[in-house]
Amino acid sequence: MQRDSFRPGPLADVELVPGGDRWDLVLVRDLRHPPEKVWAALTDPEQLAQWAPFRSDHDLGSPGETTLRTVDGDRAHPAPARVLRADRPRLLEYTWGDALLRWELTPAGAGTTLTVRQRIDRPDLAPMVAAGWHLCLDVAGHLLDGDPVGPIRGAEAKDFGWAELRDAYAERLDRP
């Protein structure tokens, strides 16, 4: 796909779940690819570099310490990370700075239902986080399809519909 013709897909199923003094933002996406292929995109540093908001020093497919570098243009901001669980190809859980991310992969026919949970400090952050993951997962879907568009992250996301996604997720999350 030509990068300039990329447009975000439909909104994901989303909810905000309170948990003590924090919240879990939960996004659910259906992907056309089997869990093993999705797992590789979630754990392999070379594939992560093509869609994720960060670059990883190590394969995320096994527990242990790593560094995830959030990328924004020419700048990279390192954050400590620790893979807590890596149950291939079903469950991946790791810290990223203060955040806890959990990726659940469930077989769905020939594809995968991907459930992403990110622990956040404040509920007002949920629409922004959802919009960012939405774009990243759309880019990951193109990568898995063999039609890569390259990573869309940081300030550049504003050129690809991030603000509209943020507003749409804010509206969806405000509904009872």
Secondary structure, 3 states (H helix, E strand, C coil): CCHHHCCCCCCCEEEEEEECCEEEEEEEEEECCCHHHHHHHHHCHHHHCCCCCEEECCCCCCCEEEEEEEEECCEEEEEEEEEEEEECCCEEEEEECCEEEEEEEEEECCEEEEEEEEEECCHHHHHHHHHHHHHHHHHHHHHHCCCCCCCCCHHHHHHHCHHHHHHHHHHHHHCC
